[in-house]
Amino acid sequence: MDKRIKNIIFDFGGIIVDLDKQAAVHAFEVLGFEARAYINDYVQDGVFALMETGDMSPDEFCTYVRKKVGADVKDEEIFRAWNKMLVGIPARRVQTIRNLRTDYRTYMLSNTNAIHWAYSCRELIASTGLKMEDCFDRIFLSFQMHLAKPDERIFRKVLSEAGLKPEETLFVDDSSENCRMAESLGIQVFHSRQPEDWFSLLE
């Protein structure tokens, strides 16, 4: 790793938490909601994009789904379908990030939504014996910031609010588009193509 690096910004989905987007698509289809056109590899569309930027609340999302399926589907069923995307968080990943805090400041920058984040904190990270706050100096979430990667503004806001210099900061993400935007701002990047290949940075 470049000796200038003092800060590491991690993506969440695909870097820390394993994803199965087709499982969510299938679960929504069982409810009668066609989600295939909206759930993509890196950037969501339609109502799912509105959820990620915080422009649609979980209640509004559930109301939208119910109208589309024309049935009295419970909120819990909709949440369960959407959370099918989140497979799990291997403990070694968050333990590795926590250990990095000895030498680096660590951050998370994630395109996510209130439903996924609540489930991740309540169920997934808890299973590792850690809390999100154990691993990161600060956590930046798209639905709270009303911005989403790869929008240039979200990167600039993170740099500004955390007081980071781009040349001293490494960004780890599995989206090439997100990495290109970060790199254009002078941030060093590691484009993750395989689960845990970012562990090589520590060798």
N, C-alpha and C positions, 0 to 999 in steps of 0.2 A: 504494500500500500504506500502511496505517495506520503513522504514524511511531513508534507505540509498539512495533511488532513487532521483536523481537530474535531470535526463534526460529521456524523453519519445520519442521513435521513433514510428511513426504511419505508417502503410501501407495505401494505398489510396483506391484501389478497394476492395469493400466488407466491409471496415471499415469506410471510409468517404463517398465515392460515392457508390450508389446502382447500381448493375449490372444485366443485362439480356442478357446473352451470346447467348441464343437461338434466341433472336430478331435479333442479328447481323447475326447469321447463316442463318436465314430465309431471311433477307434483301439481303444477298449475293446470295442466291439461286434465288431470283427474278431477279437478274442481270445475272444469268447464271453461277455463280462461286460457286463451291462446297467448302465450308469452314468448314464443320462439322468436318473433320478429323484433323483440325489444331487448332480450338478454344476449349480450355479445361478449366477446372475449375480454375486452378491456374497457370499453365505454358503453354505458347503457343508453337506451333510447326511450322515448315516450314517457310514461308515468314513472318508469324506473329511473330515468335521468332526473326527473323532477324530485324524486325522493333523495337522490344523491346530492342535489344542490340545496336541499332543505326547503324547496318551493312547494312541496306537498307533504302534509303530515301523515303519520301512520293511519289516523282515523280517516282522512280523506282518501288515502290509498285503498283502504278496505271498502269504503263506500263505492269507489270507482269499480273495484273488482266485482262487488255484488251486483252492480248495475249491468256490468258486462255479461255475467253468467246468468242473470235473471233468476237467482235463487238466494235463499237466506243462508248464506255461508257465514259462519262465525269468524270473528277476528282471529281467534286462535288458530283456526284452520288455514287462514291466509298467511299468518305469520309462520306457521309450520312449513307451508309450501315454499315460502321465500327463503327460509333458513336452511332448506335442503341443500342450498348452494354451498354452505359452510361445512366442510367435512371434519376438520379438526386442526388443532395446533400442536405439533410435536413439541414436547417439553424442551428438547435440546436446542430448538431455535430461540425460544425466549430466554433460556438460560445463557446461551451464547451472547445474546444482545445485552443481557444484564451484566455479564462479565466484561463486556466492552466498555462499560461505563467507568471502569478503572482508569482508562486511558483516553476515552473520547466522550464527547457529549452526543447523546443519541436521541433521535426524534422519529416520530411516525408522521407520514403524510399519506392519507388514504382517501380515495373516492369510496365512500360508504354511505349508509343510510341509518336512520335511528333504529330500525328493526334489527338489522344485522349487528349493529354495534352493541345493543343491549344484550342480544343473545351471545355474542362473542365474549363479553365481559362476565355475564352470568354463568355461562355453561363451559365455554371453550378454554378461556385463559384460566379459569378457576380449577380446571382439571389438571393443570400443570403445577399447582401449588403456589403460583405467583399471581400478582396483579399487574395490569398494564403499567401502572405507575412505578412498579419496581424496575421496569425495563427502559423507560424513556424519560428524558428530561422534560419533554413536552410532546403532546399529541395534537396533531392538526387534522381535523375531519371535515370533509367536503360539505356535509349537510349542516354543520355548524358555521362554516365559513361562507356559505352560499356561493361557492366557487368549486370548480372541479378541474383536475388535471385533464388535458394538458394546457389549460388556460395559463398564459404567462403570469396573470395577476396572482394566482394562488402561490406560485413559487416566490414571487417578489414579496408577498405578504409574509410568508414563512421566514424568509431571510431577514426582513425588517423586524418582525415581532420577536424573533429569537436572537437578533443581533449577530447574524452569521455573515462571514465573508465568503463569497462564492468559491474562491480559489482554495479555501480551507475546508470545503464541504464536499462530501461524497453522497450521491443520491443513488439508492439501490431500488430498481423497479423492473418489472417484467414486461413493460410496454415500451417498445422502441420509440413510439411517438412521445411519450412522457419523457424519456431519456433525451431525445433530441431537443425538446424545449428547455429542459434543465441545462443541457450543455450549451445552448445558445446564450444562456445567461451567465456563463462562466463557471457553472457548477461542474465538478467532476462527476462522472457517472459510471455505474456498473449495470449493464443490461443483463439481467438474469434470464437465462434461456431454459434452465433445468432447475428443479427443486434443489435448494441448498447449494447451488454452484457458487453462491456468494461466500460460502465458507472458505473458499480458496483465497479470499482477500486477507484472511487471518494467518495464512501460512508464512 
